[in-house]
Amino acid sequence: MADENTSAGFGAYGDFWIRYLNWGVRHCPWTVEPVLITLYAGLFFVAARPFREGITANLRVLFPEASRVGLAWRAYRVFWNFAAVAVDGGRAREEPGIIEWEINGTEAFEEMRKCESGVILVSAHMGNYDLAGSVFARRFDRVMHAVRAPERNAELQAVRKAELAAQQDGHYRIVYNEPGSMLAITLAQALQRGEAVAIQADRILFDVAPMTMEWDAQHNIDVPQGPFILSLTTGCPIYPLFMIRLGRCRYRVEFGGAFHCERTGRDKKADLARAATQWVDHLRGIVTRHWSQWLVVEQNLKPKSKS
């Protein structure tokens, strides 16, 4: 029997939710969007218990003094932002060009745009990753390969692939981290050609190799080691990039300064850890300020084990 959380339909990873939202975007005028978002977020909040529990566990680390009611309200706000971002993405597919962007960190952006080597963009589950990628790939005039994990059931994966197909063009390509895909070689070759690779590096899914890094004095976070290995093997710089929703179809992209994963000696793990620590510092800062937009639904801020 299929897992109720991964099966099609009403499960937490089912395709009903995205089909329902896409139907609403197509048939509801924009003036009704706040009602659609609120209803969608409320239904998903009640039905998607695994997501609710994972989000609440992360929020408990960010707000250790919050009450159960306070945590539930904050968790609902995360669901609300998830719905708002999804509606913006659906609206953008119906009305190309509707999304407005601004950039915070223009010096880093210009440095990245002029970089002669390939570049690695590390991002978090905030804003609309795919929509932003397609826009900014054209802005800095190089091919971008956006790495995505496949969805957990075939029906939802089919819906997602159909949605994302329209966003791909000569500058923007979506690649899936699937078993047997030889993805690391494909991405390294792209970087050697001077192209860009974008990876969301704030959670671990499936068989991605993790690195356990310190979040604070009591908690750790698991991040993928892939972007740091790519930097180590290719010499390409890493740029943190975050997407913050400002309002309906309005976003701010925040760029951080470049850093590298450099070989300093024989201890490869230490070199990877130094680069990953810089990434976690950027991530912690942005999540602390914009916690309601961190759309990670698994518990990824975990207590340190007692030795």
Residue pairs with C-beta under 8 A, 6 or more apart in sequence:
2 153
3 11
4 11
5 11
5 12
5 13
5 50
6 12
6 13
6 152
6 153
7 13
7 14
7 153
8 14
8 15
8 16
8 153
8 154
8 155
8 156
9 15
9 16
10 16
10 47
11 153
12 47
12 48
12 49
12 50
12 51
13 151
13 152
13 153
13 156
14 153
14 155
14 156
15 153
15 155
15 156
15 158
15 159
17 40
17 43
17 44
17 48
18 86
18 156
18 159
18 160
19 159
20 40
21 36
21 40
21 83
21 86
21 87
21 90
22 90
22 159
22 163
24 36
24 40
24 87
25 36
25 87
25 90
25 91
25 94
26 90
26 94
28 35
28 36
30 91
30 248
33 87
33 91
33 248
36 83
36 87
37 80
37 83
37 84
37 87
38 80
38 83
40 83
40 86
40 87
41 76
41 79
41 80
41 82
41 83
42 76
42 79
44 51
44 79
44 82
44 83
45 52
45 75
45 76
45 79
48 297
50 297
51 79
51 297
52 75
52 79
53 299
54 296
54 297
54 298
54 299
54 300
55 75
55 78
55 79
55 296
55 297
56 71
56 72
56 75
57 299
57 301
58 294
58 296
58 299
58 300
58 301
59 66
59 71
59 74
59 75
59 78
59 291
60 66
60 71
61 215
61 216
61 218
61 219
61 301
62 287
62 288
62 291
62 301
63 70
63 71
63 74
63 291
66 74
74 291
74 292
77 292
78 291
78 292
78 293
78 294
78 295
80 292
81 245
81 292
81 293
81 295
82 295
84 245
84 248
85 127
85 128
85 245
85 295
88 99
88 128
88 131
88 245
88 248
88 249
89 128
89 130
89 131
89 163
91 98
91 249
92 98
92 99
92 128
92 131
92 249
93 163
93 166
98 249
99 128
99 131
99 135
99 249
99 250
99 251
100 249
100 250
100 251
101 132
101 135
101 251
101 252
101 253
102 246
102 251
102 252
102 253
103 109
103 252
103 253
103 255
104 252
104 253
104 254
104 255
105 253
105 254
105 255
105 256
105 257
106 255
108 239
108 255
108 256
108 257
108 258
109 140
109 253
109 255
111 258
112 119
112 121
112 140
112 237
112 239
112 255
112 258
113 139
113 140
113 141
115 237
116 194
117 191
117 194
117 234
117 235
117 236
117 237
118 190
118 191
118 192
118 193
118 194
118 195
118 196
118 197
118 234
118 236
119 191
119 196
119 197
119 236
119 237
119 238
119 239
120 191
120 196
120 197
120 198
120 199
120 227
120 230
120 231
120 236
120 237
120 238
120 239
121 144
121 196
121 197
121 198
121 199
121 238
121 239
121 241
122 198
122 199
122 200
122 201
122 227
122 238
122 239
122 240
122 241
122 279
123 129
123 198
123 199
123 200
123 201
123 240
123 241
123 242
123 243
124 200
124 201
124 202
124 242
124 283
124 286
124 287
124 294
124 296
125 200
125 202
125 203
125 294
125 295
125 296
126 242
126 243
126 244
126 245
126 286
126 290
126 293
126 294
126 295
127 242
127 243
127 244
127 245
127 251
127 253
127 293
128 243
128 251
129 146
129 198
129 200
129 243
130 146
130 148
130 164
130 167
130 174
131 167
132 243
132 251
132 253
133 144
133 146
133 167
133 172
133 198
134 167
134 168
134 169
134 171
134 172
136 144
136 253
137 143
137 144
137 171
137 172
137 196
138 169
138 171
138 172
140 196
141 171
142 171
142 194
142 195
142 196
143 170
143 171
143 172
143 173
143 190
143 193
143 195
143 196
144 171
144 172
144 173
144 195
144 196
144 197
144 198
145 173
145 174
145 175
145 186
145 187
145 190
145 195
145 196
145 197
145 198
146 172
146 173
146 174
146 175
146 198
147 175
147 176
147 177
147 183
147 187
147 197
147 198
147 199
147 200
147 226
148 164
148 174
148 175
148 176
148 177
149 176
149 177
149 205
149 206
149 208
150 157
150 176
150 177
150 178
151 157
151 160
164 174
167 174
168 174
175 181
175 183
175 186
175 187
177 183
177 206
177 208
179 207
184 226
184 229
184 230
187 197
187 230
188 230
188 233
188 234
190 196
190 197
191 197
191 230
191 234
191 236
192 234
197 227
197 230
198 241
199 224
199 226
199 227
201 223
201 224
201 226
201 227
201 279
201 283
202 221
202 223
202 283
202 294
202 296
202 300
203 222
203 223
203 296
203 298
203 300
204 210
204 222
204 223
204 224
204 300
208 224
208 226
209 224
209 225
209 226
210 222
210 223
210 224
210 225
211 222
211 223
211 224
211 225
211 228
211 272
211 273
211 276
212 220
212 221
212 222
213 220
213 221
213 222
213 223
213 273
213 276
213 277
213 280
214 220
214 221
214 277
214 280
214 304
215 221
215 280
215 284
215 301
216 284
218 303
218 304
219 301
219 302
219 303
219 304
220 301
220 302
220 303
220 304
221 280
221 283
221 300
221 301
221 302
222 300
222 302
223 276
223 279
223 280
223 283
225 272
225 276
227 238
227 279
228 238
228 261
228 272
228 275
228 276
228 279
229 261
229 272
230 236
231 237
231 238
231 260
231 261
231 275
232 261
232 262
232 263
232 268
232 271
232 272
232 275
235 260
236 260
237 258
237 259
237 260
238 258
238 259
238 260
238 261
238 275
238 279
239 255
239 256
239 257
239 258
240 255
240 256
240 279
240 282
240 283
241 253
241 254
241 255
241 256
242 253
242 254
242 256
242 282
242 286
242 290
243 251
243 252
243 253
243 254
244 251
244 252
244 253
244 254
244 290
244 293
245 251
245 293
246 252
254 286
256 282
259 275
259 278
260 275
261 271
261 272
261 274
261 275
262 271
262 275
263 271
264 270
264 271
264 274
265 271
287 294
